[in-house]
Amino acid sequence: MKIYTRSGDGGQTSLVYGRRIDKDALRVRAYGTVDEANSVLGVALAALPAAAPMEDVRAIGWRIQRDLFDVGRDLATPEDRQTESHITQTDIQELERMIDALWAQVPPLHQFVLPGGQVGAAMLHHARTVIRRAEREVVALGRVEPVPPLLQKYLNRLSDLLFAMARVVNARTGTDEPTVDFQAEKVRLFPEAAESNQPAESNPSSHAALSEEEQHG
């Protein structure tokens, strides 16, 4: 079986049950962004260091990737064929238990955290922001078409979990967590040159040109 079908060459794709829809439709954008987040999460998991204990982080990541396929197929199901969501309240509660378990392992947060640190942690922050975008697109879709209400809850909770995962990865690898100190003065990496109080040197040629112009009116 060939991987390509040519059926999407005209700018449309198929939803679950075969309905054709434009590739830039809100529904397609939403589940496409979920797919993007899943891919970024895969990169984050691949970037986790082998030297540090990350078995639970990897297991959580793989579970999330599985859930995101359920989110995607719920979004790819036309509104008139939706019955019940593949994402359940139990899935959301599982995310909350994961968050609580990981959050207990990191120091209290007193400042905003800058995305960064160890590469895997930085990619988890990236995945978090893509999930936030997916959430916004699901909200936009929900204004014009029915969307299973648990999807928005799941995505909202998932971004919190990814934030917790990033902090745990930085903590376990001994990587300094970049933060924002709003009270500190911003570092000036390229200070401006001191302004000179001396008058600018005149350009004799420009004066000569001006005089010639004045002479000829």
LINCORHU-V848783 format. One record per residue. RES is the residue in three letters. PSI is psi as a letter, one per 40 degrees, with the letter a starting at -180 (* if undefined). Layout:
# LINCORHU-V848783
res->[RES	RES]
psi->[PSI	PSI]
This chain:
# LINCORHU-V848783
res->[MET	LYS	ILE	TYR	THR	ARG	SER	GLY	ASP	GLY	GLY	GLN	THR	SER	LEU	VAL	TYR	GLY	ARG	ARG	ILE	ASP	LYS	ASP	ALA	LEU	ARG	VAL	ARG	ALA	TYR	GLY	THR	VAL	ASP	GLU	ALA	ASN	SER	VAL	LEU	GLY	VAL	ALA	LEU	ALA	ALA	LEU	PRO	ALA	ALA	ALA	PRO	MET	GLU	ASP	VAL	ARG	ALA	ILE	GLY	TRP	ARG	ILE	GLN	ARG	ASP	LEU	PHE	ASP	VAL	GLY	ARG	ASP	LEU	ALA	THR	PRO	GLU	ASP	ARG	GLN	THR	GLU	SER	HIS	ILE	THR	GLN	THR	ASP	ILE	GLN	GLU	LEU	GLU	ARG	MET	ILE	ASP	ALA	LEU	TRP	ALA	GLN	VAL	PRO	PRO	LEU	HIS	GLN	PHE	VAL	LEU	PRO	GLY	GLY	GLN	VAL	GLY	ALA	ALA	MET	LEU	HIS	HIS	ALA	ARG	THR	VAL	ILE	ARG	ARG	ALA	GLU	ARG	GLU	VAL	VAL	ALA	LEU	GLY	ARG	VAL	GLU	PRO	VAL	PRO	PRO	LEU	LEU	GLN	LYS	TYR	LEU	ASN	ARG	LEU	SER	ASP	LEU	LEU	PHE	ALA	MET	ALA	ARG	VAL	VAL	ASN	ALA	ARG	THR	GLY	THR	ASP	GLU	PRO	THR	VAL	ASP	PHE	GLN	ALA	GLU	LYS	VAL	ARG	LEU	PHE	PRO	GLU	ALA	ALA	GLU	SER	ASN	GLN	PRO	ALA	GLU	SER	ASN	PRO	SER	SER	HIS	ALA	ALA	LEU	SER	GLU	GLU	GLU	GLN	HIS	GLY]
psi->[h	i	d	i	e	e	e	e	d	e	e	i	i	h	i	h	e	e	h	i	i	i	e	e	i	d	d	d	d	d	d	d	d	d	d	d	d	d	d	d	d	d	d	d	d	d	e	h	i	d	d	i	h	e	d	d	d	d	d	d	d	d	d	d	d	d	d	d	d	d	d	d	d	d	d	e	h	i	d	e	e	h	c	i	i	e	h	i	d	d	d	d	d	d	d	d	d	d	d	d	d	d	d	e	e	i	i	i	h	e	i	i	h	h	h	a	b	i	d	d	d	d	d	d	d	d	d	d	d	d	d	d	d	d	d	d	d	d	d	d	d	e	d	e	i	h	h	h	d	d	d	d	d	d	d	d	d	d	d	d	d	d	d	d	d	d	d	d	d	d	d	d	e	f	h	h	h	h	i	h	h	e	d	i	i	h	h	h	d	g	i	i	i	h	h	h	e	i	i	i	h	i	h	d	d	d	d	d	d	d	d	d	d	d	d	e	*]
